[in-house]
Amino acid sequence: MQIIVTTYGPILLSIGLLILAFYPSGSLLKKLLGFTALVSAAVILGLQFPSAIAQPFGFEAKTLIIPLIMLIMFAMGVQLQKKSLSKYSKALRP
């Protein structure tokens, strides 16, 4: 039996993982695995099409690293609650 290797395998696997990630369901397993499926699909597509990640729309992605880190840090700060902030500030004092 001859195995035929095509480039459609990773694409179809990524589509399946994206469907798993975004399919509306109330099950606990789906809620736990949804983000994992989304990250797995992104990794597979990034390995299959590295130029789409390195230069999206012809734009150099290196220049986006600092603004993306700033956005992530801002989002983390927005989610911080007063109780957690006071706990962390007390831990920093000598």
Sine and cosine of phi, psi and omega as CSV:
sin_phi,cos_phi,sin_psi,cos_psi,sin_omega,cos_omega
0.00,0.00,0.77,-0.64,-0.02,-1.00
-0.99,-0.13,0.74,-0.68,0.02,-1.00
-1.00,-0.06,0.83,-0.55,0.01,-1.00
-0.99,-0.11,0.86,-0.52,-0.01,-1.00
-0.98,-0.19,0.83,-0.56,0.04,-1.00
-0.83,-0.56,0.17,-0.99,0.05,-1.00
-1.00,0.06,-0.01,1.00,-0.02,-1.00
-0.99,0.16,-0.32,0.95,-0.03,-1.00
-0.86,0.52,-0.82,0.57,0.02,-1.00
-0.89,0.45,-0.55,0.84,0.01,-1.00
-0.92,0.39,-0.70,0.71,0.02,-1.00
-0.92,0.40,-0.61,0.79,0.06,-1.00
-0.89,0.45,-0.66,0.75,0.02,-1.00
-0.91,0.42,-0.65,0.76,0.04,-1.00
-0.89,0.45,-0.67,0.75,0.05,-1.00
-0.89,0.46,-0.67,0.75,0.03,-1.00
-0.93,0.38,-0.59,0.81,0.05,-1.00
-0.92,0.40,-0.62,0.78,0.06,-1.00
-0.90,0.45,-0.67,0.74,0.05,-1.00
-0.88,0.47,-0.63,0.77,-0.04,-1.00
-0.94,0.34,-0.61,0.79,-0.12,-0.99
-0.97,-0.25,-0.01,1.00,0.01,-1.00
-0.94,0.33,0.82,-0.57,-0.04,-1.00
-0.94,0.33,0.85,-0.52,0.00,-1.00
-0.45,-0.89,0.48,-0.88,-0.02,-1.00
-0.98,-0.17,0.05,1.00,-0.07,-1.00
-0.95,0.30,0.52,-0.85,-0.02,-1.00
-0.92,0.39,-0.63,0.78,0.00,-1.00
-0.89,0.46,-0.64,0.77,0.02,-1.00
-0.91,0.42,-0.63,0.78,0.02,-1.00
-0.92,0.40,-0.59,0.81,-0.01,-1.00
-0.97,0.26,-0.58,0.82,-0.08,-1.00
-1.00,-0.09,-0.10,0.99,-0.04,-1.00
-0.88,0.47,-0.74,0.67,0.00,-1.00
-0.93,0.37,-0.61,0.79,0.04,-1.00
-0.89,0.46,-0.65,0.76,0.04,-1.00
-0.91,0.41,-0.62,0.78,0.02,-1.00
-0.91,0.42,-0.70,0.71,0.02,-1.00
-0.92,0.40,-0.65,0.76,0.02,-1.00
-0.89,0.46,-0.66,0.75,0.03,-1.00
-0.90,0.43,-0.64,0.77,0.02,-1.00
-0.91,0.41,-0.64,0.77,0.02,-1.00
-0.92,0.40,-0.70,0.72,0.00,-1.00
-0.89,0.46,-0.71,0.71,0.02,-1.00
-0.92,0.39,-0.58,0.82,0.05,-1.00
-0.92,0.39,-0.59,0.81,0.06,-1.00
-0.96,0.28,-0.55,0.84,-0.01,-1.00
-0.97,0.25,-0.61,0.79,-0.04,-1.00
-0.80,-0.60,0.96,0.27,-0.06,-1.00
-0.91,0.41,-0.49,0.87,-0.01,-1.00
-0.93,0.36,-0.46,0.89,0.04,-1.00
-0.94,0.34,-0.43,0.90,0.03,-1.00
-1.00,0.03,-0.67,0.75,-0.06,-1.00
-0.95,0.30,-0.59,0.80,-0.01,-1.00
-0.68,-0.73,0.97,0.26,0.02,-1.00
-0.94,0.34,0.79,-0.62,0.00,-1.00
0.84,0.55,0.50,0.86,0.02,-1.00
0.98,0.22,0.16,0.99,-0.03,-1.00
-0.98,-0.19,0.69,-0.72,-0.01,-1.00
-0.95,0.33,0.86,-0.51,-0.09,-1.00
-0.96,0.26,-0.27,0.96,0.00,-1.00
-0.88,0.48,-0.54,0.84,-0.04,-1.00
-0.96,0.28,-0.21,0.98,-0.02,-1.00
-1.00,-0.02,-0.13,0.99,-0.12,-0.99
-0.90,0.43,-0.76,0.65,-0.03,-1.00
-0.90,0.44,-0.74,0.68,0.05,-1.00
-0.88,0.47,-0.57,0.82,0.03,-1.00
-0.93,0.37,-0.64,0.77,0.06,-1.00
-0.90,0.44,-0.63,0.77,0.05,-1.00
-0.89,0.46,-0.66,0.75,0.02,-1.00
-0.90,0.43,-0.67,0.74,0.02,-1.00
-0.90,0.43,-0.69,0.72,0.00,-1.00
-0.91,0.41,-0.61,0.79,0.06,-1.00
-0.90,0.44,-0.69,0.72,0.01,-1.00
-0.90,0.44,-0.60,0.80,0.06,-1.00
-0.92,0.39,-0.62,0.78,0.02,-1.00
-0.93,0.38,-0.56,0.83,0.03,-1.00
-0.92,0.40,-0.56,0.83,-0.02,-1.00
-0.98,0.18,-0.19,0.98,-0.03,-1.00
-0.95,0.32,0.71,-0.71,0.00,-1.00
-0.98,-0.19,0.31,-0.95,-0.04,-1.00
-0.87,0.49,-0.63,0.78,-0.01,-1.00
-0.89,0.46,-0.71,0.71,0.02,-1.00
-0.92,0.39,-0.64,0.77,0.00,-1.00
-0.89,0.45,-0.67,0.74,0.02,-1.00
-0.93,0.38,-0.58,0.81,0.04,-1.00
-0.90,0.44,-0.68,0.73,0.00,-1.00
-0.95,0.32,-0.60,0.80,0.00,-1.00
-0.94,0.35,-0.56,0.83,0.07,-1.00
-0.93,0.37,-0.56,0.83,0.00,-1.00
-0.95,0.32,-0.42,0.91,-0.01,-1.00
-0.99,0.17,-0.38,0.93,-0.02,-1.00
-0.96,0.27,0.62,-0.79,0.01,-1.00
-0.97,0.26,0.00,0.00,0.00,0.00
